Every structure is written in C-alpha cells, then in structure tokens.
C-alpha cells in the first residue's frame, strides 16, 4: 500500500479522535458519533494497508523461495550429471 494512503488513513483517524473529543467536551452526541465513525473507517483503511503490505511481503518471499528451489534443482542436476559420469568412468576404467 502506498505511503499516501497510510498518511491519509492516519490523518483520518486523528480527525475522528478530535471530533470525538470535541463532541464529548461540548456534549454534542452527533459530533462524537461522527468522530467514532470516522475513526472506525480509518482503522479499516489501516487494516487494509497492513493486509496489502503482508501480501507484498508474501509475494517477495514466494519469489525468493522460487529462486532458491530453481538454484537447488540446478545444483542437483549438475551433481547427478557428475555422478553419472563418475559411474561411467568407473566401468570404463
């Protein structure tokens, strides 16, 4: 998730908290409720940011595992080829 979205969600959460506080101080239930709703919306956005970040990390980890497996397969292939040559040499020798 982009840094801009994270900043927007954090600002939205802060704005919601300010509205809640202002509503509490002025005994304005509507303002307080709007603040609670805005904070909840921001928290959902932040949760989405964390999920997106985790998905990105999962993709990176998957790519690394894929590369590691490809390297291991190449190594096994080379080792097997050498073992075959060693057996052939043993029978020839």
Secondary structure, 3 states (H helix, E strand, C coil): CCHHHHHHHHHHHHHHHHHHHHHHHHCCHHHHHHHHHHHHHHHHHHHHHHHHHHHHHHHHHHHHHHHHHHHHHHHHHHHHHHHHHHHHHHHHC
